[in-house]
Amino acid sequence: QESFVESGGRLVQPGDSLRLSCTASGRAFNSYIMAWFRQAPGREREFVAAKSRNAGTTYYAQSVKGRFTISRDDAQNTLYLQMSSLNAEDTAVYYCAAGKVATMSATEYNYWGQGTQVTVSS
C-alpha cells in the first residue's frame, strides 16, 4: 500500500511564503498523478493543484494560479507545493493525494495523506 505524509504547515502572516512537502513510502510514486487539496473549516475539500509526472503537465485552481507552484521529485518520492502571497483565505488543512487521472474531483483519488495545517493570520 501507498503511504503519504505531508509536512511544512505552520502559522504565517499575510503575504508570507511557505513550502509544503508530501513524501510517499510506496513503490509506485512515479506512476501516479499527484495533487494537493485543501479543506477549510465548514467547507468542502477543494482542489488546489495537480501534476502528472516529473516534468509533466500541471493544473491549478483559479484561486491559486500565479501564487502556488506544484512540483515533484520522483527520485525522492516527494511532492511539493510552493505557496506565495498567502492570505487568510488560504487557511486550511492541506492534503496530498494520488490517483490515476488528472481531475479536480477528490472522489477520483485513491490515496491520501493525513494533512498539514496552514494558518494565515496577522
N, C-alpha and C positions, 0 to 999 in steps of 0.2 A: 504494500500500500504506500501511497504517497503521503508525506507529512510536510506541512508548510508552517514556518514560524516567522511572523512579522516582528520588526523591531524599529526603533528610531522615533516613535511618537513621544511627544512631550508638550509641555506648556510653552507657547511662544507668543510674542506680541504681534499685532497687526503690522504687515509689511515685511515680516521676517521670512527667511527661507528655511527649509527643512528637507532632509532626505530620509525616506523610509526604505527599508530593505525587507525582502522576503526570501528566506533560504529554504530550499527543498532537500529532503533526505532520501527521496525515492530514486528509481533507476531511469526514469523516462522524462526528466525535466525538459530536455530539448525537443520532445515530441508534442508538447502542449502549447496551446495558446494561453498566455498568461495575462491576467487582468487585475486591476485594482478596482474595488468597490468601496463605498463608504456608507455609513449609516449614522445619522444624527438622531438625537432623542426625539421620539414621536414621529419619525419619518421612515419611509420605506428605504430599503437598501438600494443605493443608486450607483450606476455605472460611472466610473471615473476615466479609465484608460485601459487599453489592451495592446499587446504586442505578440505577433505570430511566432517569430523566431528572432534570434540574434541577427541584426541587420535586416529584419523583416518589416512588414507593414505595421504602422501604428494607428491607433484610433483614440480619439479623445471626446469626452463630453464637452458641449459648448461652454459650460460653466467653468471649465479649467483650461481650455485651449489657449495656448500662449503663455500660460503660467506654470503648468506642470509638464514634466517630461518623463515618459516611461522608457526604461531600458532594461536589458537583461544580459547576464553573463552566463552562458550555458556551461562553460568550463567550471564555473564555481557554483552552479545550481542556484543562482541568485537573481532575483528580480528587484528593480529599484523604482522608486517614484521620487523624482526631484521636484520639490514644490517651492514656488517663489510668490512674492506679493500676497502672502496669506492674509485672509480676513476672517472675521467671525463666522461667516457662512461656511468656512471650511472645517469648522469644528465638528468632529465625528470620530467614530471608530473606523479605522481603515483596514480592509481585509484584502489579502491577495487570494486569487482564485485560479484554478487550472481547468481547462476544458479542451474540446476538440474543434470547436468552431468559434470564429470571431463574432461575438454578439454582445449586445448591451443587456441582455436578459440574464439575471442571476440564476434562473432556473436551469439554464443550459450548461452551467459549470459543474464539474464533478467533484472537485476537491477545494477545501477552504482552510485558511489559517484561522487562528483564534482572534486575530485583530490586534491593533495597536492604537491607543488613544492619542489623538491630536487635538489640542485645545488652543484656540487663538483668542487671546483676551489681553486687554491692557490693565 
